[in-house]
Amino acid sequence: MKAIHYINQFFAGIGGEEKADQTPVFHDKLIGCSMMLNAMCKPDIEVTNTIVCGDNYITNHTEEALKEIFAFLDTKEFGIFFAGPAFMAGRYGVGCGIICKAVAERYHVPVITSMNEENPGVEEYKASAYIFKGGRKATFMKADVTPMAAFAKKIAKGEELLPAAQEGYFPRGIRMEIPEPNGVMAADRVIDMLLKKINGEPFQTELIIPSMEKIPPAAPLKDLSKATIALVSSSGVVPVDNPDRIQSASAQKWGKYNIADRDNLPEGVYKTIHAGFDPAAMCAVPDRGIPLDAMRYFEKQGKIGKVYDWFYVTVGTGTTQAFAAKFGREIAKELHEAGVDAVILTST
């Protein structure tokens, strides 16, 4: 069986953020991690081609990118399509999800990728592809490619595919009736689970119901012209010396900085430390990340009562949900105690 592999500009060796707008490039020889994938897939599968596309291009120009990629794939014979691994790289994960979903719908072949559980591509595309649970960064490359290749070989050999929990990919929301291997009736199995639960013993339910946190919306402001508004951001805009040493990716802290005597954030006094995009434009105009200039305008116009004297900031790229939730609780506590009425939350 033949397969084709999709990777981004970074893992193709083209470049980093400065090459994120790279249009699709098609290789008749394997490059980058495609060579490792091919070695692991042999002898059952041959990876014949590598497709490369910039993370920005596939996400911002999806229709054009897919048109170019389809024109290439229409000329190729393949029975499996791979993408990634994408680790915790958000745009890469979304790009892998976009191409996997499109290929599955057009060519009706299995599509396989890998992402860390924190990657936004998981939630959006896990129903459309086999997304294996991966590591946080590229040092997990071999560990993440291994289950992708092993699963593809099972498909190629026509072996029985086990449920998601056993194979190692994220559940796709597909429920199937599977006979109990030992023939134990459902009534007996549920009593067995109940007894284990009563006795505090571990057990595995046969019907997993996702638990989603519900956040009730805040009440609307009664009078915006009298409200104190705070600026909170994941843009990474900080004083040029980054006094709190906030990490440029996978942040584990946040900072707050006084703006009581400022109408804007000047270049050379503030900058962004964010590692998830080209920082040049935001370093030139830091208000693009922390819109103090616009808020001062509305304050002077009487549209809002007051801009809070401090802004709060961290970096979003690679930051885990656990840390993000922790930051949110800590910042919200401070703002609530300070009597702030609302927050403008800017991202990138």
BATORTOR-133235 format. One record per residue (C-alpha): residue in one letter; x negated, y negated, z negated. Coordinates in steps of 0.2 Angstrom, whole numbers, plus 2048, in hexadecimal, padded with zeros to 3 digits. Example, Ala and Ser with C-alpha at 12.3 -4.5 7.8 and 13.67 -1.06 7.14 Angstrom:
# residues 2
a7C28167D9 s7BC8057DC 
//
This chain:
# residues 348
m800800800 k7FA7EE804 a7FC7DF7F9 i7F87CC7FA h7F27C17EB y7F67AF7E8 i7EB7A47DD n7E97927DA q7DB7867DF f7D17887CF f7CF79A7D0 a7CB79A7E2 g7BC78F7DF i7C37807E9 g7C37747DA g7CD76F7CA e7DA7617C8 e7D27567D6 k7D77657E2 a7E97687DB d7F17617EB q7E876E7F5 t7F4775803 p7F5788806 v7E579080B f7E57A2812 h7D77AE811 d7D57BF81A k7C77C480D l7CA7C47FB i7C37B67F0 g7C37B27DD c7CC7BE7D2 s7D47C77E1 m7C57D17E2 m7C77D77D0 l7D97DB7D3 n7D57E57E3 a7C87EF7DA m7D57F47CC c7E37F87D9 k7D88047E3 p7DB8117EA d7EE80F7EA i7EF7FD7EF e7E47F27FA v7E57DF7F7 t7E27D9809 n7E47C6807 t7E27B77FB i7EE7A87FC v7E87987F4 c7F27897F0 g7F077A7E4 d7FB7797D5 n8027687D9 y80676D7EB i81077C7E7 t81A7747DA n81C7627E2 h81E7687F4 t8267797F1 e830779802 e82077580C a815781803 l82178F805 k82378C817 e81178D81A i80F79C80F f81E7A5817 a8167A2829 f8077AB823 l80F7B981A d81B7BC829 t80C7C3832 k8067CE824 e80B7E081F f80C7E180C g8167EB7FF i8117E17EF f80D7CF7EB f8027C97DD a8007B87D5 g7F57B27C8 p7F17B57B9 a7F67A47B4 f7F27A57A1 m7F9795798 a7F778A7A7 g8087837A9 r80877D7BB y7FF78C7C1 g80C7977B8 v81A78E7C0 g81178F7D1 c80F7A27CF g8227A37CA i8277997D9 i81E7A37E6 c8227B47DE k8357B07DE a8347AA7F0 v82B7B97F6 a8367C57ED e8457BD7F4 r83E7BC806 y8347CC808 h83D7D87FA v82C7DE7F3 p8277DF7E1 v81F7CF7DB i8137D07CC t80A7C37C2 s8047BF7B0 m8067B07A4 n8047AC792 e8147AC788 e812799786 n812796799 p82278D79F g8227987AE v8277A77A4 e8387A079E e83C79A7B0 y8367A97BA k8367B87AF a8477BE7B7 s83F7BD7C9 a82E7C67C6 y8257D27BC i81B7C67B1 f80F7CF7A6 k80B7C8795 g7FA7C0796 g7EC7B778D r7EA7A4789 k7DB7A0795 a7D17A77A3 t7C67B1797 f7D47BD797 m7D37C07AA k7CE7D27AA a7DA7D679C d7E97CE7A5 v7E57D57B7 t7E47E77B0 p7F67E97AC m7FB7E07BC a7F17ED7C6 a7F77FC7BC f8097F87BE a8077F57D1 k7FF8067D2 k80E80E7CA i8198067D7 a80E80B7E5 k80E81D7DF g82081D7DC e81F8217C9 e82D81D7BD l82C80B7B7 l8308097A4 p8397FB79B a8317EA79A a82B7ED787 q8227FD78C e81A7F779C g8157E6795 y81E7D979F f82B7CC799 p83D7D3799 r8467CE7A9 g8577CE7A2 i85C7DE7AB r8657EB7A1 m8667FD7A6 e86D80D79E i85F81979A p86382A793 e85C82D782 p84D83A785 n852845776 g86584477A v86983C76A m87A83476B a87C821769 a887823759 d87982C751 r86C820757 v875811750 i87781973F d86581D73F m86180B742 l86D805735 l865810728 k85480A72C k85A7F872B i8617FB71A n851804714 g8467F671B e83E801727 p8397FB739 f8457FF747 q8487F9759 t8597F475F e85E7FA770 l8677EA774 i85C7DB771 i8657CA771 p85A7BB773 s85A7AE765 m85A79D76B e85878E760 k866781761 i86176F75F p87176475C p870754766 a86D74475B a87B738759 p87A729765 l873719760 k88070C75A d8776FD75F l8676FE76A s8636EC768 k8606EF755 a8576FF756 t845703752 i83E70E760 a82E71875F l82371E76D v81E73176C s81473977A s80B749780 s80173E78C g7F173E782 v7EF72B782 v7E4727774 p7D771976F v7C771C77A d7BD72476C n7CB731769 p7C972E756 d7D373D751 r7CA74875D i7DB74F765 q7D775D770 s7D975A783 a7E276B785 s7EA777779 a7EC76976C q7EC76D75A k7EF75C753 w7F774B757 g7F3739754 k7FB729750 y7F5717755 n7FA706750 i8026FB75E a80A6ED753 d7FF6DF75B r7FF6E676D d80A6E277C n8016F0786 l7F36FD786 p7E46F678F e7D870079A g7C8703791 v7D0702780 y7DB711783 k7DA72078E t7E2731790 i7D874178B h7E574D793 a7DD75B79D g7EC7607A6 f7EC7537B4 d7E07467BC p7DE7397AF a7D872B7BA a7E97227BD m7EE7237AA c7DD71D7A4 a7DF70E7B0 v7F070A7A9 p7F3713798 d80470C797 r80971A7A4 g808726795 i80D71B787 p81970E78F l816700782 d8166F2790 a8286F7795 m82E6F9783 r8276E877F y8316E178D f8416E8787 e83D6E2776 k83B6D077B q84B6D1786 g8546D7776 k8596E777E i8516F176F g84E6EB75D k83C6EF75B v82E6FA761 y827704752 d8166FF74D w80E710750 f80E71C75F y80C72F75D v80373976A t7FC74B76E v7F875577D g804761785 t7FA76C790 g7F777D789 t7FE778778 t808786770 q81A78576C a81578875A f80A779759 a81676E763 a824772757 k81876F748 f81475E750 g82675A753 r82B75D741 e81C75373A i81F744745 a832744743 k830744730 e825735731 l83072B73C h840730732 e838729722 a83371972B g844716730 v842718743 d85271974D a84D72275D v83E728767 i838726779 l82F73777C t82473678C s81B745794 t8107477A3 
//
